[in-house]
Amino acid sequence: ILRDRRSLAGLKLGVEPNPSPDVLRTIHALYARQADKFGPWGNRYWNEAFFLWLGEHFGDRLVPVIARDG
């Protein structure tokens, strides 16, 4: 736990209600990269268009927490 806390020390957390399309594209890229780490077991169930659709239809209900480094 202490090691994890030290690794997060320089990050700034922020909440972005009603995220922009750029934020949603970034979230999709992180999702896709994480799924790709698991080889044949890491399925991508959602594409970028789905994330953008979520923003258009449910943007007022989406509240992503964004960690920024620098």
Secondary structure, DSSP 8 states (H G I E B T S, - for coil): -HHHHHHTTTEEEEE-SS--HHHHHHHHHHHHHHHHTTGGG------HHHHHHHHHHHGGG---EEEEE-
